[in-house]
Amino acid sequence: MLSFGRYISKMFLFTWLTLVFGFLALIGLLDSLANGADIVKSGGGFADTFRYMGLRAPVIFDRIFVFTLVVAILMTFVKLIRQHELVALLGFGISATKQVMLLTPAVIGASIVSVLFVDIAMAPAVRSLQAWGIGEYKLKNITPDNPLWLEDRGQIIRATERLGYEGLANLRFFFRDETGAVERIWDVEEAKYTGSNWELTGVQQLEVKGADGESRPLLPITGSQIWETNQTPRTIARLAAEPRDLSLSEMRNFAKPGNSGSKPSFAYKFWRAHRLTRPIAAFIMLIACAALMQRTGREDTGSKTLIIGITMAFVFLIFDGAMATFAASGGLAVGPAIALPLMLFGLTGAFMLLRTETL
């Protein structure tokens, strides 16, 4: 039985790695072509197209790896059916349930490795794309329509423009007293990170304290000012990033009460739980796929069930994505949003697998 397990596990892993490479190459190429104009405008050449594809690879992989696992599972069973090896497995008493047990280490292992790769590689890649400002990262970056708000040492800061990786522009500082009332406001043209602090240039000040509704002008402050803060270009990039593009430790930090981010804390909680539960999702889809692919007819090729299985994977991803949208926007609690797709497809898969044992 262990020999059968090694055989089908190797078949699954080879199929999965081939699919991952193919999907990443195809989607990465289409993505780079769609953003080719931005790459050229930024002064990039032919080599920068491959640099862009490399930086986008972890992001694309995060979005597709569960789907590639499902397709690889289905393709493994299709090979077993077409080579008449599934009949042999059943003849040796290796039922669908035992087939799931044999494939579980490979599937769970591949999903855990995927989660670790995404956690390590995606956040640095996204920060590099933010600094580059290519494609969707022009819109997802700090812009007037998507400003960055943060609280730092009692001050409220708003930034509406990113100048590369180490610069911000069009900032507004709100200085508050012990009671939280605004005392004065700074309008800042640029902020450049000098290695330990941010140097502010083009600073104008508006005194608010004691105005009592009186109109007061913005007065320029001569010379540059220093913004003393623990914020660095790296932390600014984290704050500006989408929650799902961060590492697990960064999501956990922003999910804590009092820590600021580009989204509410529940969005970080959801995406952290979502990433951690992907091995469970992969196992549930393995159960459903194994039950679906028990086809032993003489002329059965598994093509029809392959299409049904891929459709099932799409339905799961669409349902899971809908729950993610609701949870990340605050319309649904994190627990139900994570558990509902897993429970629904888990119960369906278990019922299908039980039927294979009783038929």
Disulfide bonds with the S-S distance in Angstrom:
none
